[in-house]
Amino acid sequence: MENKNILILSPHTDDAELGCGGTIIRLLEKGNNIHWVVFSTAENSLPEGMPKDTLKTEFTDVYRSLGIKDENVDILNYRVRYLFEERQQILEKLVTVRNKFKPDLVLGPSLNDFHQDHIVVATEMVRAFKNCSSIISYELPWNNITFNAQMLIRLEKEQITKKIELLKFYKSQFIKQRNYFSEDFIWGLACSHGAQANCKYAEAFEIIRWIE
Ligand SMILES: [Zn+2]
């Protein structure tokens, strides 16, 4: 995919990097235009004593390191774990972005994701884009009971290395020792999907809709 408009949806900062960081890097290398929307900076799930805007700052470091400009990013601040209360506002935001940015492809969470905020974003994503854009979902195995690896995007070692570099900006999450932030986990998952695509590394996606 080259020179397309691609919309990335993250319920919280870090979701898209974890689910499809290597693919985002590959899409940027191919000259695609990226617009990125984050719905919550999870102020209420930070370790005690940490500044409330910590995750916003960490995410800003991530997208700037990728060369993405501020005007191509929307950082919203809905209350973590309560996105269901904002369902209609989230839909209206997506419709506004749809009309302005006209994405060819939307990447968001899976309809098989059981995090209460992720499922809200996944559902509203389908509602907003089902008739006009291709839609694929990234994998977050700790939230998925099932995940259909219908689409595999092959990646180079350097792209996985860069994905790990991106995740290192999230120091607040390393403090929590989340096991899915470990390098072993990132390499292991990438290798496992690589084996499915007869290459070394890949990321997996569910296809919700494909329109060309
Ligand atoms: Zn999340």
Residues whose N, C-alpha, C, O or C-beta is under 5 A from the ligand:
A	BS01	ZN	P11 H12 D15
